């Protein structure tokens, strides 16, 4: 552009009206936490993501902050410590990494299993196949023990498999989100320690942590992996994994290089230790705002009322209430045995002649969002309800009463078609 043309245009810009200058503090000030309320929205009761508390969402809106700021470092350190409390572990090493719960599978496969080693996967639904695919991607040789739909793998089957072959690790999905089946973590670990004590016990706890009791140390679990958006009551985006001392020793003793860059504990372990010890460190930028939100949620879970133990009781009570309504109306659960049905979610078959359009759609119109089926073999035959976190523990919100009354109305109408 010529100087003449620029000169001819310049007066046009200079004659534009000047906008009033706003005071800095007014333009950028945030509301206080006590005043903050979420915008009206439909009630989200799927098996994750779940509703989050106002305090958590407010924390997620924290002003942008350096990941090595003196203000942020103790927040990250507190999250590491409080994560241990949720799992009743004193010695477990948490890894809080930007990613989904699926990243936990990659961490296990890349750090604890070397190419060619055997892994036994206990299959109680959709996620057994997914974990298998992940492990095989990293070179593991995987065998599955597969339960029928709605069931957990029997202990005798686990024992038989462990006696037939030496396995580096055994994995199980504590609550399979596709079926609502709750596996007996304590008994699985006991069976492994009795039959094959050197085998690592790996729990996929994405849909169970903070809604089901997990005593990592007492039960001798080597890895619990989970994510932020379910029982932990935080927006999605944070992969959370806790490794036992035994798991860390196994990682340190591996003979071949770690088979991932981003998932490598060689990279992440120094970062976690630094933040817990009060100093910043860098490998990849942590999700700063999400850590603030996670801190707010963990503080509610571990430092507030109801207590962690009371939270587990409330999850059981609400679960029984929803499952009791289904039984009253003659609606069948996907879990074949109520003793192996999750407390943080419910999976229900559609009654004969009823489809998703008769239940899921009408619930949506009433402002309640539930989930359709996920397990490929029965995908169109059932639906799923999530009841965890703030929806369960904060009775003043009225979420459970709203859900139960709406379910009763919609299910009754569907049965009268």
SULKAGI-V61799 format. One record per residue. N is the residue number from 1. RES is the residue in one letter. OMEGA is omega in degrees with one decimal (NA if undefined). Layout:
n & res & omega
N & RES & OMEGA
N & RES & OMEGA
//
This chain:
n & res & omega
1 & X & -177.2
2 & X & 178.1
3 & X & -179.7
4 & X & -178.3
5 & X & 177.8
6 & X & -179.6
7 & X & -178.3
8 & X & -179.8
9 & X & -171.4
10 & X & -179.9
11 & X & 179.0
12 & X & -178.8
13 & X & -174.4
14 & X & -177.7
15 & X & 176.1
16 & X & 179.4
17 & X & -179.7
18 & X & 178.5
19 & X & 178.4
20 & X & 178.5
21 & X & -179.8
22 & X & 174.7
23 & X & -174.7
24 & X & -174.1
25 & X & 178.2
26 & X & -176.5
27 & X & -171.0
28 & X & -177.8
29 & X & 175.2
30 & X & 173.4
31 & X & 177.2
32 & X & -179.4
33 & X & -178.2
34 & X & -178.3
35 & X & -172.2
36 & X & 174.1
37 & X & 178.6
38 & X & 174.6
39 & X & 177.0
40 & X & -178.1
41 & X & 177.8
42 & X & -180.0
43 & X & -176.9
44 & X & 179.2
45 & X & 169.6
46 & X & -179.1
47 & X & 177.0
48 & X & -1.7
49 & X & -179.6
50 & X & 172.2
51 & X & 174.9
52 & X & -179.5
53 & X & 178.3
54 & X & -178.2
55 & X & -179.5
56 & X & 179.9
57 & X & 176.8
58 & X & 179.3
59 & X & 179.4
60 & X & 178.9
61 & X & 178.0
62 & X & 176.4
63 & X & -178.6
64 & X & -170.9
65 & X & 174.1
66 & X & -179.9
67 & X & 175.4
68 & X & 177.5
69 & X & 175.0
70 & X & 177.8
71 & X & -175.7
72 & X & -174.0
73 & X & 179.9
74 & X & 177.1
75 & X & 177.3
76 & X & 179.4
77 & X & 177.2
78 & X & 179.4
79 & X & 177.9
80 & X & -178.0
81 & X & -178.8
82 & X & 175.9
83 & X & 176.3
84 & X & -176.9
85 & X & -179.4
86 & X & -176.8
87 & X & 179.0
88 & X & 177.3
89 & X & 176.4
90 & X & -172.6
91 & X & -178.5
92 & X & 179.2
93 & X & 177.8
94 & X & 170.6
95 & X & 178.5
96 & X & -169.9
97 & X & 176.3
98 & X & -178.7
99 & X & 177.2
100 & X & 177.3
101 & X & 179.6
102 & X & 179.3
103 & X & 176.4
104 & X & 176.3
105 & X & -179.4
106 & X & 178.4
107 & X & 178.6
108 & X & -175.7
109 & X & -175.0
110 & X & -172.3
111 & X & -172.7
112 & X & -177.7
113 & X & 178.1
114 & X & -178.3
115 & X & 179.4
116 & X & 179.8
117 & X & -176.0
118 & X & 175.0
119 & X & 177.2
120 & X & 179.8
121 & X & 174.1
122 & X & -169.3
123 & X & 176.6
124 & X & 179.0
125 & X & -174.5
126 & X & -170.3
127 & X & 171.1
128 & X & 177.4
129 & X & -178.6
130 & X & 178.4
131 & X & 177.1
132 & X & -179.3
133 & X & 179.2
134 & X & -179.6
135 & X & -179.5
136 & X & 177.1
137 & X & -180.0
138 & X & 172.9
139 & X & 178.2
140 & X & 172.0
141 & X & -169.0
142 & X & 168.1
143 & X & 176.8
144 & X & 163.6
145 & X & -166.7
146 & X & 175.3
147 & X & 173.8
148 & X & -177.8
149 & X & -179.9
150 & X & -178.9
151 & X & 171.8
152 & X & 179.0
153 & X & 179.9
154 & X & -178.6
155 & X & 179.6
156 & X & 177.4
157 & X & 178.0
158 & X & -178.9
159 & X & 179.7
160 & X & -179.4
161 & X & -178.6
162 & X & 178.7
163 & X & -176.3
164 & X & -174.4
165 & X & 175.7
166 & X & -178.9
167 & X & 175.5
168 & X & -177.0
169 & X & 170.9
170 & X & -179.8
171 & X & 173.6
172 & X & 176.4
173 & X & -175.1
174 & X & 169.7
175 & X & 176.6
176 & X & -174.8
177 & X & -177.9
178 & X & -176.2
179 & X & -174.9
180 & X & -180.0
181 & X & 177.5
182 & X & 177.0
183 & X & -177.5
184 & X & -173.3
185 & X & -177.5
186 & X & -177.7
187 & X & 175.8
188 & X & -179.8
189 & X & 178.7
190 & X & 179.1
191 & X & 179.9
192 & X & -177.7
193 & X & 179.2
194 & X & -172.9
195 & X & -175.2
196 & X & -169.7
197 & X & -178.5
198 & X & -178.5
199 & X & 177.8
200 & X & 178.9
201 & X & -174.0
202 & X & 178.3
203 & X & 166.8
204 & X & -177.5
205 & X & -176.6
206 & X & -176.4
207 & X & -178.7
208 & X & -175.2
209 & X & 179.2
210 & X & 170.8
211 & X & 173.5
212 & X & 177.2
213 & X & 177.7
214 & X & 178.5
215 & X & -170.4
216 & X & -178.3
217 & X & -176.2
218 & X & -178.3
219 & X & 179.1
220 & X & 175.2
221 & X & -177.4
222 & X & 179.0
223 & X & 166.6
224 & X & 178.4
225 & X & -178.2
226 & X & -178.5
227 & X & -170.8
228 & X & -162.3
229 & X & -179.9
230 & X & -175.1
231 & X & -179.2
232 & X & 165.7
233 & X & -177.5
234 & X & 176.3
235 & X & -177.7
236 & X & 171.3
237 & X & -178.4
238 & X & 173.6
239 & X & -175.5
240 & X & 179.7
241 & X & 175.9
242 & X & -177.7
243 & X & 178.2
244 & X & 174.5
245 & X & 179.0
246 & X & 178.7
247 & X & 179.1
248 & X & 177.1
249 & X & 177.2
250 & X & 177.0
251 & X & -176.9
252 & X & -177.4
253 & X & -176.1
254 & X & -174.9
255 & X & -178.2
256 & X & 179.9
257 & X & 173.7
258 & X & -171.4
259 & X & 174.6
260 & X & 175.6
261 & X & -175.3
262 & X & -176.5
263 & X & -171.3
264 & X & 175.2
265 & X & 174.2
266 & X & 177.9
267 & X & -168.7
268 & X & -177.0
269 & X & 176.9
270 & X & -179.9
271 & X & -179.1
272 & X & 179.8
273 & X & -179.9
274 & X & -178.8
275 & X & 179.7
276 & X & 179.9
277 & X & 172.5
278 & X & 176.7
279 & X & 179.6
280 & X & 176.5
281 & X & -174.1
282 & X & 162.6
283 & X & 172.4
284 & X & -172.9
285 & X & 176.2
286 & X & 179.1
287 & X & -168.8
288 & X & -177.2
289 & X & 179.2
290 & X & 175.9
291 & X & 175.4
292 & X & 178.3
293 & X & 179.3
294 & X & 177.8
295 & X & 179.9
296 & X & -179.7
297 & X & 178.3
298 & X & 178.5
299 & X & 176.5
300 & X & -176.2
301 & X & -171.5
302 & X & -172.9
303 & X & -172.5
304 & X & 175.0
305 & X & 3.6
306 & X & 178.9
307 & X & 179.5
308 & X & 179.8
309 & X & 178.3
310 & X & 177.0
311 & X & 179.5
312 & X & 178.2
313 & X & 178.7
314 & X & 177.1
315 & X & 178.5
316 & X & -179.0
317 & X & -179.6
318 & X & 177.4
319 & X & 179.9
320 & X & 179.8
321 & X & -178.3
322 & X & 178.7
323 & X & 176.4
324 & X & 176.2
325 & X & 179.3
326 & X & 179.9
327 & X & 178.8
328 & X & -178.6
329 & X & 178.2
330 & X & -178.7
331 & X & -171.7
332 & X & 173.0
333 & X & 172.2
334 & X & 175.2
335 & X & -176.3
336 & X & -178.1
337 & X & -177.3
338 & X & 177.3
339 & X & -179.9
340 & X & 176.7
341 & X & -176.4
342 & X & 177.1
343 & X & -178.8
344 & X & 178.9
345 & X & 177.0
346 & X & 176.6
347 & X & -174.2
348 & X & 173.4
349 & X & 171.8
350 & X & 174.1
351 & X & 179.5
352 & X & 178.2
353 & X & -178.7
354 & X & 179.3
355 & X & 179.8
356 & X & -177.9
357 & X & 179.0
358 & X & -174.7
359 & X & -175.7
360 & X & 179.7
361 & X & 178.8
362 & X & 175.6
363 & X & 177.2
364 & X & 178.9
365 & X & 176.9
366 & X & 176.3
367 & X & -179.6
368 & X & -176.8
369 & X & 172.5
370 & X & -174.5
371 & X & 173.2
372 & X & -179.3
373 & X & 180.0
374 & X & -179.4
375 & X & -170.7
376 & X & -176.3
377 & X & -177.1
378 & X & -168.7
379 & X & -174.8
380 & X & -173.9
381 & X & -174.2
382 & X & 175.3
383 & X & -172.6
384 & X & 179.9
385 & X & 174.4
386 & X & 176.0
387 & X & -179.1
388 & X & 174.5
389 & X & -171.6
390 & X & 177.0
391 & X & -177.5
392 & X & -168.2
393 & X & 179.7
394 & X & -175.0
395 & X & -177.5
396 & X & 179.0
397 & X & -179.0
398 & X & -176.6
399 & X & -175.7
400 & X & 179.0
401 & X & 178.1
402 & X & -179.5
403 & X & -175.9
404 & X & -179.2
405 & X & 179.2
406 & X & 176.7
407 & X & -179.5
408 & X & -178.4
409 & X & -176.0
410 & X & -179.2
411 & X & 177.7
412 & X & 178.7
413 & X & 180.0
414 & X & -179.8
415 & X & -178.4
416 & X & -179.8
417 & X & NA
//
